[in-house]
Amino acid sequence: MSETTMPPARNRTAGALDRLLRRKLAVLGMAIVAIMVAAAVFAPLIAPYPPAEQLFDGLTLEGAPLPPGGAYLFGTDLLGRDLFSRLLYGARTSLVIGLVANGIALAIGTLIGVTAGFAGGWAGAVLMRLTDLMMAFPALLLAICLAAIFTPSLWIVALVIALVNWVQTARVTYTETSALVAREFIAAERTLGAGPGRILFLHILPHLLPTVIVWGTLGISTTVLLEATLSYLGVGVQPPTPSWGNIIFENQTYFQSAPWLVFIPGAAIVALALAFNLIGNALRDVLDPTQRGRG
């Protein structure tokens, strides 16, 4: 193969995967995500008790939650429900909302950013002013307002989070698309008679794919944190559906007497968000040629 010949896509993918697996923090992040996904998928098989069942012996004689140990690995909550079982089912909620909301936000942001950057002119200016307007509102405050307007449910919360999280992707893809449109090889394609569809799908979008992958991975951690915040504030996923955020909300009054009820779900939220951040940062270094050799 000559130096001017591009390596096959399969070889490039294998090389990127090999560089990713050499990064210990990325492997740690993937391991945490794999454990969380397995726990969520197999929750009905792993959970020793139904998540909403108030167990007969789940409270002390004084009516207080039981500490971790014995028949209850992570103890019980204020209603005598098994905390470990609720955490397993709560992982489902966090991952589903994280993937669905982030997927919708990524699609909206990419569509708006690419359209604005590729079309330019007044259409691009209008779309970017809309993006700037959305960025001017605090994301959490806007999400709370939207969640308060609609009846909170798992899918409504996912949609609300997506509606406030697309702006960063739109701004990044707009910047990169605008830079690509001004490149010489795009001008050469147009000179040779290539239409907008060919330029967009064969040249613009493939160049944007690494950026979209990185932002999609990093965005999951932001989505997980925002869902937990909304559930903690009472405008997210509603009980009895378990969510890591509403588990903390329900048990916050026992923060001093039963701290495990707050610390354990809080640690799960931090671990999942950190894992996706580690993977996203590693993907950015691997897929961005300017970053190679710095890890």
N, C-alpha and C positions, 0 to 999 in steps of 0.2 A: 504494500500500500504506500503510495507516495505521500509526501508531506502535505500536499494540497487536498488530499482526499479525506473527507470526513469519515470518522469511524462509524460503523453501523449503530443504529439506535439501541440495539440490544447490548452492544459493548459499552456504550455510554451509560446506559442504565445500570449495568453490572458494576462499572467503575464507580458511579456515584454511590451505589449501595455499599460497595466495599469501603469507600472513604467514610461513609456514615457509620459503619459498624466498627471502625477503628477508634471512634470517639466514645470514651467510656461514659461520659455524661449522657450522650444520646442513647446508648444501650441501656443505661439505668432508667431513663425516661420511658423507653419502649417497654422495659420490663414492668414498670409501674402501671402503664396503660394496659398492658396485656393482662395483668392481674385484676385490674379494675373491670375490664371488659368481661373476663371470665367470671368474675364474681357476679356481675350484673346479668349475664346470659344464663348462668346456672343457679341463680338465686333460689328458684323453687326447690332445687335439689340440695343446696347447701344450707339454706336457712332452717334452723331446728324448729322454728315456730312460725305461724302466720304473722305477718308484720303488724296487723291491727288487733291481734288477740290479746285481751287483758288476762294474764295468767293468774290462776288461783293463788299460787304462792309467789307471785311476782313482787310483792311488797313486804316490808318488815311488819311486825305487829303494830308498830306506830304509824304505819302507812307511808313510810319513806322508801325510795328506790333501793334496790339491792345493789351492792358493789360488784365489780367484775370478779369472776371466779365461780367455781362450782358448775352448776347446770347452766349458768348464764355467762358466756365468755366475756362480754362487755358490760354485764350488769343489766338492770332494767330501768325503764324511765318512770316518770311520775304517775303513769297509769298502770304500771306493772307489765308493760310490754317489753319483749326481748329487744335490747338495743342492737345487738349484732344482726338480727333478722331485719330490723328496720333499716340499718345501714346498707345491707345488701340490696334491698329493694330501692333504697334511696339512690344507690349508684345507677340503677336503671334510669331514674328520672333525670339525674344530672347528665348522663351520657346522651340520652335521647334528645334532651333540650340542647345540649352542647352541639351535637352533630346537626340536628335539624335547623336550629336557629342560625348557626354559623354557616351552614350550607346555603340557606336563603339569603343571608346577608352577603355572602361571597358572590352569589349569582347577581344580586341587585347591584352591588358595588362594581363588579367587573363590567356588567352591561352598561351602566351609566358612564364609568370611567373610559372604557374603550370607545363608546359612541361619541363622547365629548372630545376625546383626543383625536379620533379618526375623522370625524366630521368637521370639527373646528368651527370657525365663524360664529354666528349668533346662536346656533344650536348648542355648540360647546360652551359658550359663555353662559347661557341660561342654565344648563345642567350643572355647571360648576358653581354658579351663584346659589343654586338650590342646595348643593353639597355644603357650601360655606354656611348657609343659613342653618342647616341641620347641625353642623359642627359647633355653631354658636350656643346651642342649648346643651346644658350638662346632661350627659347620657343617662345617668341614674335618675335625675329629676324627670326627664322626659319619659323614661320607662315607667316610673311610678305613676305619672299622669295617665299614660295609655293603659296601664294595667288597672287603674282605678275606673276608667271609663268602661272597659269590657269586663265581662264576668271571668274571673281568673280560672284557668284550667291549664293543663299541661301544654296543649297546642296553642292556646292564646298567649301564654307566657313565651313560648318559642317564637311566635310571630312578633310579639312586642319587642323582644330582644333583637330580632333580625332587623326591625324597622329603625333601631337606634344604632346599630353596629355596622352598617354598610358604608358609612361615609369615609372611613380610613382607607378601605379597599378602593373606593372610587377615586380618591385623591391620588393614591399611589399608581393605579393603573392608568389614570389620565396623564400623569407626568411621564410615565414610560412610553405610553402610546404616542404622545406628542413628540417625544424624542425620536422614536422609531420612524414616524411619518416623515421627519426631516432628513433621514439618512439617505445616502447616495444610492443604496441598492433598491430602495423603494422608488426613487425617481427613475432609476433604470428600468424597473418593472413597468412603470407607467409609460415610459418611452416605447417599450416593446409592445404596448397595447394591452397589458394586463388590466382586468377590470377590478373594481373595488372588492368584490367577493373573493377573488383569487388573492389579492394583496392581504386582505384581512385574515383569511383562514389559513393561508400557506406561509405568511411571513410575520404578521403582527401577533396573532394569538400564540403560535409556538414560542415566540420570544418572551411572551408574558407568562407562560406556563410555570416556570420556576418561581416567579414572584407570587403568583396566585397560590401555589402549593404552600409556600412559606407562610403567607398571610393567613391561609386557611388553617394551618396547624396552630399558629400563634393565637388566632382568633378563638379557638375552642376554649383555651384557658380563660380568656376574657369573658366568654359566654357563661362558662361554669361559675365564675365568681359573681357575675351579674345575676344569674338565676338564684344562687344562694342568698345574695343580698335581698332580692325581691321577696323570696320566700321567708326570710328572717323578718322582714318588715311587714309581712302579712298580706302582700299584694301579689305574691307569686303562686306557686302550686299549693293548693289548699288541702288541709287534712280531710280525711284520713290517708290520702295518698302520701307516702313518705318521701321526703326530700331532705337532703342534708341541711339545707337552710331552715326549713320549718321544724326539724328535730331540735336544732339549737334554740329556735324561738319558743317552742313548747316547754323546754326544760331550763330556760335561762334563770328562773327563780331558784333553782337548785344549784346555782353556780358555786356557792361556797360549801354547801353540805354534800353535794354530789358532783364534783367538777368533771368527772369522766363523761357526763351527759353533754357537756359543751366541748371539752377538749378533743374527744375522739372524733365526732363528726367534723369539727374544725380542722383537725389534722388530715382527715380524708380529703376535704376541699383543697387544702394547701398542697397536698401531695399530688392530686390530679392536675391542678393548675401548673404546678412546678414541672411535672412530667411533660406536659405539652409544650411548655416554654423551652425546656431542654431540647426536645425534638425539633421544634421550630428553629431555634438558634443554630442547631447543627445542620439542618437542611439549608438554612441561609448560607452558611459557610461552604457547604458542599456544592450547592447549585450556582453560587455566585463566583464566577472566575476570578474576580478581584480579591476574594477572600481566601483563596486556596493558599495553603502553606502557613496561614496564620494560626491554625488550631494546633 
